[in-house]
Amino acid sequence: MKNFSLATRIWLILGLFTIGLIANSYLETTNTRQEIQSCYESNVVHIVESAKGILHYFNQQAQQGLLTEAEAKKRALEAISAMRFDSGNYVFMGDAEGVSISNGIKELVGTNIMGIQDPTGLPLVKHLYEAARQGGGFVDYQWPDPKEKSELLPKTSYADYFSPWQWTLGSGLNMAALQADLLRIQNTGLINLLLVLLTVGILIYLFLNSIKLQLIRVAQSLTALARGESDFSLRVEEDGCSEVVALSTSYNQLATSLEKATRQVHQDSLRMLAAAQRMNLQTNVDPKIIDSKPNLEQLLLNIQFVTQQTEALEKVHHHLRELAEKDPETGLLTRQAFERQSINSIAQLQRETPHSLFYLSIEGAFSRMKLPDRINLMAQVSYELKEFLPESVAIGRFNQHSCLFWGEFNEMGAAMKLAVSLQQHLMNLDQASLEISLGVSSALGQDKSYERMFSEAERALLRAQKESGTKVYEY
């Protein structure tokens, strides 16, 4: 569906609407046919009941002694035989033995019609008698067309029973009139359906045709813009239906934004080029190209140039930041850089990962050395730390005579073993009068913050220094 054009989608909607309308029309026509047939059936029932009322009247005359039963039956037959409705339709009657006593077909009067069947073999008279004795009912059957004897037409008759005289009376539906009414309803529904579909189709066609040129114009502008063939200063007319106007407005806003972005990138490119030239960065961009007329191709070239120069400047910035984070005398991390890196590392630790913070201090003869000697000694100690400690351990200079280092370990006791080995290694340096003390704080995962571990390592260092120096103590 998403790959279909707008016109295809709209015509598809019309097709679905047509299917729904046809289904609705069919249901309405079916309901109307049923209602009309029910109306015809009700009329026949009323006619038969009226005839039955005549029989009741003359039967009462006979019971009251005003007429003999034979005279009453005779007058009742005359009255009912004279009844006509629906363009010649009539009421038929038969006695208890199935002999016809009143019929529109005079040849059948006086004959036993109980055995009459329709062309399909249905004993219709017998069924009518049965329906009548059950309180009245309809019987459907087939009967030859009066004009085309070979063609069978559907027929429906209603029969009722007059028990005092054991007469069965009934009448048939005017099927010709019924079929004519049904055909009229069907044709009317079909015409209405076609009119609705034709009207909707014409409206959709006019709608699609009205926006087709507008959409093509906007689509061509967007295509030209995407290919870089369009100047960002060009605009499309904002006219037509509200949706197309909104689309045209959006395109114009996009073109305006791209035009502003091109100008901004153009200015940034010039500034970036000037900065690159001042910093002696390598660039192959001709300033004349940057000054070219801005379009999509030029915008992409300028963005590419800005991206390249930005990456170069980021590398320079990264290098400068690394230099700023290193202690110039020892090459170790500065205190601030060490603290920031350790805090970030602790925040990323797993729950049960052992880790330790070490606080190393050099005392004794160090405080009596001249400044150049102290610098050389700290540089030597820093070199030994970087060589002795694992690469994963972060090392930083805390002050002139102390260092900090932090790292992860496989077990809790490993930190203390490393501290003792390191202290002994440093004591073997050619500085017999030095006092080297180590304070250690250990933790699992994020149980302790960096600030807490530093405080514990500092107290452990003070405890080690009180024990005549050159000691290692773990908090």
VEXDREN-2710 file (C-alpha; in Angstrom, 1 decimal):
% VEXDREN-2710
k/r/px/py/pz
1/MET/0.0/0.0/0.0
2/LYS/2.8/2.4/0.9
3/ASN/4.3/2.0/-2.6
4/PHE/1.1/3.0/-4.4
5/SER/0.7/6.5/-5.9
6/LEU/-1.9/9.0/-4.5
7/ALA/-4.2/8.4/-7.4
8/THR/-4.0/4.6/-7.1
9/ARG/-4.8/4.9/-3.4
10/ILE/-7.8/7.2/-4.0
11/TRP/-9.2/4.9/-6.8
12/LEU/-8.6/1.9/-4.5
13/ILE/-10.7/3.7/-1.8
14/LEU/-13.4/4.3/-4.4
15/GLY/-13.3/0.6/-5.3
16/LEU/-13.7/-0.4/-1.6
17/PHE/-16.5/2.2/-1.3
18/THR/-18.1/0.6/-4.4
19/ILE/-18.0/-2.9/-2.9
20/GLY/-19.5/-1.6/0.3
21/LEU/-22.2/0.3/-1.5
22/ILE/-23.1/-2.7/-3.7
23/ALA/-23.3/-4.9/-0.6
24/ASN/-25.4/-2.3/1.2
25/SER/-27.7/-1.9/-1.9
26/TYR/-28.1/-5.6/-2.1
27/LEU/-29.1/-5.9/1.5
28/GLU/-31.5/-3.0/1.2
29/THR/-33.0/-4.4/-2.0
30/THR/-33.4/-7.8/-0.3
31/ASN/-35.1/-6.3/2.7
32/THR/-37.4/-4.2/0.5
33/ARG/-38.3/-7.3/-1.6
34/GLN/-39.2/-9.1/1.6
35/GLU/-41.3/-6.1/2.8
36/ILE/-43.2/-5.8/-0.5
37/GLN/-43.9/-9.6/-0.6
38/SER/-45.1/-9.4/3.1
39/CYS/-47.4/-6.6/2.1
40/TYR/-48.8/-8.6/-0.8
41/GLU/-49.3/-11.6/1.5
42/SER/-51.0/-9.4/4.1
43/ASN/-53.4/-8.2/1.5
44/VAL/-54.3/-11.7/0.4
45/VAL/-54.9/-12.7/4.1
46/HIS/-57.2/-9.8/4.5
47/ILE/-59.2/-10.7/1.4
48/VAL/-59.6/-14.3/2.5
49/GLU/-60.6/-13.1/6.0
50/SER/-63.1/-10.8/4.4
51/ALA/-64.6/-13.8/2.4
52/LYS/-64.6/-15.8/5.6
53/GLY/-66.5/-13.0/7.3
54/ILE/-69.2/-13.3/4.6
55/LEU/-69.5/-17.0/5.3
56/HIS/-69.8/-16.2/9.0
57/TYR/-72.6/-13.7/8.3
58/PHE/-74.7/-16.1/6.2
59/ASN/-74.1/-18.9/8.6
60/GLN/-75.5/-16.7/11.4
61/GLN/-78.5/-15.9/9.2
62/ALA/-79.1/-19.7/8.9
63/GLN/-78.7/-20.3/12.6
64/GLN/-81.2/-17.5/13.4
65/GLY/-83.7/-19.1/11.1
66/LEU/-83.8/-16.2/8.7
67/LEU/-82.4/-18.4/5.9
68/THR/-82.2/-22.0/5.3
69/GLU/-78.7/-23.5/5.3
70/ALA/-78.9/-24.2/1.6
71/GLU/-80.1/-20.6/0.9
72/ALA/-77.4/-19.2/3.1
73/LYS/-74.7/-21.3/1.3
74/LYS/-76.1/-20.2/-2.1
75/ARG/-76.0/-16.5/-1.2
76/ALA/-72.5/-16.8/0.3
77/LEU/-71.2/-18.5/-2.9
78/GLU/-72.8/-15.8/-5.0
79/ALA/-71.3/-13.0/-2.9
80/ILE/-67.8/-14.5/-2.8
81/SER/-67.8/-15.5/-6.4
82/ALA/-68.5/-11.9/-7.3
83/MET/-65.4/-10.7/-5.4
84/ARG/-62.5/-9.4/-7.6
85/PHE/-59.3/-7.6/-6.6
86/ASP/-55.8/-7.0/-8.0
87/SER/-56.9/-6.8/-11.6
88/GLY/-59.1/-9.8/-11.7
89/ASN/-57.8/-11.9/-8.8
90/TYR/-60.5/-14.0/-7.0
91/VAL/-61.3/-16.2/-4.0
92/PHE/-61.5/-19.9/-4.6
93/MET/-63.4/-22.4/-2.4
94/GLY/-63.9/-26.1/-2.1
95/ASP/-65.9/-28.5/0.1
96/ALA/-64.7/-31.2/2.5
97/GLU/-64.2/-33.7/-0.3
98/GLY/-62.1/-31.4/-2.5
99/VAL/-64.8/-30.5/-4.9
100/SER/-64.5/-26.9/-6.3
101/ILE/-67.5/-24.9/-5.4
102/SER/-66.2/-21.4/-6.4
103/ASN/-63.3/-20.8/-8.8
104/GLY/-62.2/-18.2/-11.3
105/ILE/-61.8/-21.0/-13.8
106/LYS/-65.5/-22.0/-14.4
107/GLU/-64.5/-25.3/-15.9
108/LEU/-63.2/-26.5/-12.5
109/VAL/-66.4/-25.7/-10.6
110/GLY/-68.1/-29.0/-9.6
111/THR/-65.0/-31.1/-10.2
112/ASN/-62.8/-32.7/-7.6
113/ILE/-59.5/-30.8/-7.7
114/MET/-57.9/-32.6/-4.7
115/GLY/-55.5/-34.4/-7.0
116/ILE/-54.3/-31.4/-9.0
117/GLN/-50.5/-31.0/-9.0
118/ASP/-48.2/-28.4/-10.3
119/PRO/-45.7/-29.3/-13.2
120/THR/-43.1/-30.3/-10.7
121/GLY/-45.4/-32.9/-9.1
122/LEU/-46.4/-30.9/-6.0
123/PRO/-50.0/-31.7/-4.8
124/LEU/-50.8/-28.1/-4.3
125/VAL/-54.5/-28.4/-3.5
126/LYS/-53.8/-31.1/-0.9
127/HIS/-51.2/-28.8/0.7
128/LEU/-53.7/-25.9/0.6
129/TYR/-56.3/-28.0/2.4
130/GLU/-53.7/-29.1/5.0
131/ALA/-52.6/-25.5/5.6
132/ALA/-56.2/-24.3/5.9
133/ARG/-57.1/-27.0/8.5
134/GLN/-54.0/-25.9/10.5
135/GLY/-55.3/-22.4/11.0
136/GLY/-54.4/-20.9/7.6
137/GLY/-51.1/-20.7/5.7
138/PHE/-49.3/-20.1/2.5
139/VAL/-48.2/-22.7/-0.1
140/ASP/-45.6/-22.0/-2.8
141/TYR/-45.7/-23.8/-6.1
142/GLN/-45.0/-23.5/-9.8
143/TRP/-47.5/-22.8/-12.6
144/PRO/-47.2/-22.3/-16.3
145/ASP/-47.1/-18.8/-17.7
146/PRO/-50.4/-17.9/-19.4
147/LYS/-48.6/-16.5/-22.4
148/GLU/-45.6/-18.9/-22.5
149/LYS/-46.9/-22.3/-21.4
150/SER/-43.4/-23.8/-21.4
151/GLU/-42.2/-21.3/-18.8
152/LEU/-43.0/-21.9/-15.2
153/LEU/-43.7/-19.0/-12.9
154/PRO/-43.5/-19.0/-9.1
155/LYS/-46.9/-18.9/-7.4
156/THR/-48.0/-18.4/-3.8
157/SER/-51.6/-19.0/-2.5
158/TYR/-53.1/-18.6/1.0
159/ALA/-55.9/-20.9/2.3
160/ASP/-58.1/-20.9/5.4
161/TYR/-60.8/-23.1/6.8
162/PHE/-64.5/-22.4/7.6
163/SER/-65.4/-25.2/10.0
164/PRO/-69.2/-24.8/10.3
165/TRP/-69.6/-25.7/6.6
166/GLN/-66.2/-27.6/6.3
167/TRP/-65.3/-25.3/3.4
168/THR/-61.7/-24.4/2.4
169/LEU/-61.3/-21.0/0.9
170/GLY/-58.2/-19.1/-0.4
171/SER/-56.6/-16.8/-2.9
172/GLY/-53.3/-16.4/-4.7
173/LEU/-50.9/-13.5/-4.8
174/ASN/-50.9/-11.3/-7.8
175/MET/-47.4/-12.5/-8.9
176/ALA/-47.3/-10.3/-12.0
177/ALA/-47.8/-7.1/-9.9
178/LEU/-45.4/-8.4/-7.3
179/GLN/-42.7/-9.2/-9.8
180/ALA/-43.3/-5.8/-11.4
181/ASP/-42.9/-4.0/-8.1
182/LEU/-39.8/-6.0/-7.2
183/LEU/-38.2/-5.3/-10.6
184/ARG/-39.0/-1.6/-10.2
185/ILE/-37.3/-1.5/-6.8
186/GLN/-34.3/-3.4/-8.2
187/ASN/-33.9/-1.1/-11.1
188/THR/-34.3/2.0/-8.9
189/GLY/-31.6/0.7/-6.6
190/LEU/-29.3/0.0/-9.5
191/ILE/-29.8/3.4/-11.0
192/ASN/-29.2/5.1/-7.7
193/LEU/-26.0/3.1/-7.2
194/LEU/-24.7/4.0/-10.7
195/LEU/-25.5/7.7/-10.1
196/VAL/-23.7/7.7/-6.8
197/LEU/-20.6/5.9/-8.3
198/LEU/-20.6/8.2/-11.3
199/THR/-20.8/11.3/-9.2
200/VAL/-18.1/10.2/-6.8
201/GLY/-15.9/9.1/-9.7
202/ILE/-16.3/12.4/-11.5
203/LEU/-15.5/14.3/-8.3
204/ILE/-12.4/12.2/-7.7
205/TYR/-11.2/12.6/-11.2
206/LEU/-11.6/16.4/-11.0
207/PHE/-9.8/16.4/-7.6
208/LEU/-6.9/14.4/-8.9
209/ASN/-6.7/16.4/-12.1
210/SER/-6.7/19.7/-10.0
211/ILE/-3.8/18.7/-7.8
212/LYS/-1.8/16.7/-10.4
213/LEU/0.0/19.6/-12.0
214/GLN/0.7/21.2/-8.6
215/LEU/2.1/18.0/-7.2
216/ILE/4.3/17.5/-10.3
217/ARG/5.6/21.0/-10.0
218/VAL/6.6/20.5/-6.3
219/ALA/8.0/17.0/-7.1
220/GLN/10.2/18.4/-9.9
221/SER/11.4/21.2/-7.6
222/LEU/12.3/18.6/-4.9
223/THR/14.0/16.4/-7.5
224/ALA/16.1/19.3/-8.7
225/LEU/16.9/20.2/-5.2
226/ALA/18.0/16.7/-4.3
227/ARG/20.2/16.5/-7.4
228/GLY/21.9/19.8/-6.7
229/GLU/20.5/21.3/-9.9
230/SER/18.4/23.9/-8.1
231/ASP/19.5/27.2/-6.6
232/PHE/18.3/27.5/-3.0
233/SER/16.9/30.9/-3.8
234/LEU/14.2/29.5/-6.1
235/ARG/10.7/29.1/-4.6
236/VAL/7.4/27.4/-5.8
237/GLU/4.1/29.1/-5.9
238/GLU/1.9/28.5/-2.8
239/ASP/-1.5/28.0/-4.4
240/GLY/-4.1/25.3/-4.9
241/CYS/-5.7/23.1/-2.3
242/SER/-4.7/23.4/1.4
243/GLU/-2.6/20.2/1.3
244/VAL/-0.6/21.3/-1.7
245/VAL/-0.2/24.8/-0.3
246/ALA/1.1/23.2/2.9
247/LEU/3.5/21.0/0.8
248/SER/4.7/24.0/-1.2
249/THR/5.2/26.0/2.0
250/SER/7.2/23.2/3.5
251/TYR/9.4/23.1/0.4
252/ASN/9.9/26.8/0.5
253/GLN/10.8/26.7/4.2
254/LEU/13.2/23.9/3.4
255/ALA/14.8/25.9/0.6
256/THR/15.1/28.9/3.0
257/SER/16.7/26.8/5.7
258/LEU/19.1/25.3/3.2
259/GLU/20.0/28.7/1.9
260/LYS/20.7/30.0/5.4
261/ALA/22.6/26.8/6.2
262/THR/24.7/27.2/3.0
263/ARG/25.6/30.7/4.0
264/GLN/26.5/29.7/7.5
265/VAL/28.6/26.8/6.3
266/HIS/30.1/29.1/3.7
267/GLN/31.2/31.5/6.5
268/ASP/32.3/28.6/8.7
269/SER/34.4/27.2/5.8
270/LEU/36.1/30.6/5.4
271/ARG/36.9/30.8/9.1
272/MET/38.0/27.2/9.2
273/LEU/40.3/27.7/6.2
274/ALA/41.8/30.7/7.9
275/ALA/42.3/28.8/11.1
276/ALA/43.9/25.9/9.2
277/GLN/46.2/28.2/7.5
278/ARG/47.2/29.9/10.8
279/MET/47.9/26.5/12.4
280/ASN/49.7/25.2/9.2
281/LEU/47.2/22.4/8.8
282/GLN/47.3/20.7/5.4
283/THR/44.3/21.6/3.2
284/ASN/43.7/21.1/-0.5
285/VAL/40.8/23.4/-0.8
286/ASP/40.9/26.4/-3.1
287/PRO/39.4/29.5/-1.5
288/LYS/37.8/30.3/-4.8
289/ILE/35.7/27.1/-4.6
290/ILE/34.4/28.1/-1.2
291/ASP/33.3/31.5/-2.7
292/SER/31.3/29.7/-5.5
293/LYS/27.6/30.3/-5.8
294/PRO/25.9/28.3/-3.1
295/ASN/23.8/25.2/-4.1
296/LEU/23.5/21.7/-2.8
297/GLU/26.7/20.5/-4.4
298/GLN/28.6/23.4/-3.0
299/LEU/27.0/22.9/0.4
300/LEU/28.2/19.3/0.5
301/LEU/31.7/20.3/-0.5
302/ASN/31.8/23.0/2.2
303/ILE/30.4/20.5/4.8
304/GLN/33.1/18.0/3.8
305/PHE/35.8/20.6/4.1
306/VAL/34.5/21.7/7.5
307/THR/34.3/18.1/8.7
308/GLN/37.9/17.4/7.6
309/GLN/39.2/20.5/9.3
310/THR/37.1/19.8/12.4
311/GLU/38.6/16.3/12.7
312/ALA/42.1/17.8/12.4
313/LEU/41.4/20.4/15.0
314/GLU/39.9/17.7/17.3
315/LYS/43.1/15.7/17.0
316/VAL/45.1/18.8/17.9
317/HIS/42.7/19.5/20.8
318/HIS/43.0/15.8/22.0
319/HIS/46.8/16.0/21.9
320/LEU/46.8/19.3/23.8
321/ARG/44.4/17.9/26.4
322/GLU/46.6/14.9/26.9
323/LEU/49.5/17.2/27.4
324/ALA/47.5/19.2/29.9
325/GLU/46.6/16.1/31.9
326/LYS/50.2/15.0/32.2
327/ASP/52.6/16.2/35.0
328/PRO/55.5/17.9/33.1
329/GLU/58.2/16.5/35.5
330/THR/57.2/12.9/35.7
331/GLY/54.9/12.2/32.8
332/LEU/52.3/10.8/35.2
333/LEU/48.7/12.0/35.3
334/THR/48.0/15.2/37.1
335/ARG/46.0/15.0/40.4
336/GLN/42.8/16.3/38.7
337/ALA/43.1/13.9/35.7
338/PHE/43.8/10.9/38.0
339/GLU/40.8/11.6/40.2
340/ARG/38.5/12.1/37.2
341/GLN/39.7/8.9/35.5
342/SER/39.5/6.9/38.7
343/ILE/36.0/8.1/39.5
344/ASN/34.8/7.1/36.0
345/SER/36.5/3.7/36.3
346/ILE/34.9/2.9/39.6
347/ALA/31.4/3.9/38.3
348/GLN/31.8/1.3/35.6
349/LEU/32.9/-1.6/37.8
350/GLN/30.9/-4.9/38.2
351/ARG/29.4/-5.6/41.6
352/GLU/32.0/-8.1/42.9
353/THR/35.2/-6.7/41.2
354/PRO/38.1/-6.1/43.7
355/HIS/39.9/-2.8/43.3
356/SER/42.3/-0.7/45.4
357/LEU/43.6/2.8/45.8
358/PHE/47.3/3.3/46.8
359/TYR/48.8/6.3/48.4
360/LEU/52.7/6.3/48.1
361/SER/54.8/8.9/49.9
362/ILE/58.6/9.5/49.9
363/GLU/60.1/11.0/53.1
364/GLY/63.4/11.0/54.8
365/ALA/66.3/12.4/52.8
366/PHE/63.9/13.6/50.1
367/SER/63.0/16.7/52.0
368/ARG/66.7/17.7/52.3
369/MET/67.5/17.3/48.6
370/LYS/67.9/20.2/46.3
371/LEU/65.1/20.9/43.9
372/PRO/66.9/19.4/40.8
373/ASP/67.7/16.3/42.8
374/ARG/64.1/15.9/44.0
375/ILE/62.9/16.3/40.4
376/ASN/65.3/13.7/39.1
377/LEU/64.3/11.3/42.0
378/MET/60.6/11.7/41.3
379/ALA/61.2/11.1/37.6
380/GLN/63.1/7.9/38.5
381/VAL/60.4/6.8/40.9
382/SER/57.7/7.5/38.3
383/TYR/59.6/5.5/35.7
384/GLU/59.9/2.5/38.2
385/LEU/56.2/2.7/38.9
386/LYS/55.2/2.6/35.2
387/GLU/57.6/-0.3/34.7
388/PHE/56.6/-2.3/37.8
389/LEU/52.9/-1.8/37.9
390/PRO/50.5/-3.5/35.4
391/GLU/49.5/-1.3/32.4
392/SER/45.9/-1.3/33.5
393/VAL/46.8/0.6/36.7
394/ALA/46.3/4.4/36.5
395/ILE/49.2/6.4/38.1
396/GLY/49.0/10.0/39.1
397/ARG/51.2/12.5/40.9
398/PHE/49.6/13.9/44.1
399/ASN/52.2/16.4/45.2
400/GLN/55.9/16.9/45.2
401/HIS/56.7/13.8/47.2
402/SER/53.7/11.5/46.7
403/CYS/51.8/9.5/44.1
404/LEU/48.5/7.8/43.8
405/PHE/47.6/4.7/41.7
406/TRP/44.4/2.7/41.3
407/GLY/43.6/-0.6/39.7
408/GLU/41.4/-3.7/39.5
409/PHE/42.6/-7.1/40.8
410/ASN/41.4/-10.7/40.6
411/GLU/41.3/-11.1/44.4
412/MET/41.3/-8.9/47.5
413/GLY/44.7/-9.9/48.8
414/ALA/46.4/-9.2/45.5
415/ALA/46.5/-5.4/46.2
416/MET/48.5/-5.8/49.5
417/LYS/50.9/-8.2/47.9
418/LEU/51.6/-5.8/45.1
419/ALA/52.0/-2.9/47.6
420/VAL/54.6/-4.9/49.6
421/SER/56.5/-5.9/46.5
422/LEU/56.5/-2.4/45.1
423/GLN/57.7/-0.9/48.4
424/GLN/60.6/-3.4/48.6
425/HIS/61.5/-2.7/44.9
426/LEU/61.6/1.0/45.5
427/MET/63.7/0.6/48.6
428/ASN/66.3/-1.1/46.5
429/LEU/67.0/2.2/44.6
430/ASP/70.3/3.8/45.3
431/GLN/68.8/6.1/48.0
432/ALA/69.5/4.4/51.3
433/SER/68.2/7.3/53.4
434/LEU/64.8/7.4/51.7
435/GLU/61.6/6.4/53.6
436/ILE/58.9/5.0/51.4
437/SER/55.4/4.4/52.9
438/LEU/52.3/3.0/51.3
439/GLY/48.6/3.3/52.4
440/VAL/46.1/1.1/50.7
441/SER/42.3/1.1/50.6
442/SER/40.4/-1.8/49.0
443/ALA/36.8/-2.3/48.0
444/LEU/34.4/-4.5/46.0
445/GLY/32.6/-3.0/43.1
446/GLN/31.0/0.4/43.9
447/ASP/30.7/-0.2/47.6
448/LYS/33.0/2.8/48.3
449/SER/33.3/6.1/46.5
450/TYR/36.6/7.5/45.4
451/GLU/36.5/10.1/48.1
452/ARG/36.1/7.5/50.8
453/MET/38.8/5.3/49.4
454/PHE/41.2/8.3/49.3
455/SER/40.4/9.1/52.9
456/GLU/41.0/5.5/54.0
457/ALA/44.3/5.3/52.0
458/GLU/45.5/8.6/53.5
459/ARG/44.8/7.3/57.1
460/ALA/46.5/4.0/56.2
461/LEU/49.5/6.0/55.0
462/LEU/49.6/8.0/58.3
463/ARG/49.5/4.8/60.2
464/ALA/52.4/3.3/58.1
465/GLN/54.5/6.5/58.7
466/LYS/54.0/6.4/62.5
467/GLU/55.5/2.9/62.5
468/SER/59.0/4.4/61.7
469/GLY/58.2/4.8/58.0
470/THR/59.1/2.4/55.1
471/LYS/56.0/0.5/56.0
472/VAL/52.9/-0.7/54.1
473/TYR/49.5/-0.5/55.8
474/GLU/46.0/-1.4/54.4
475/TYR/43.0/0.2/55.9
END
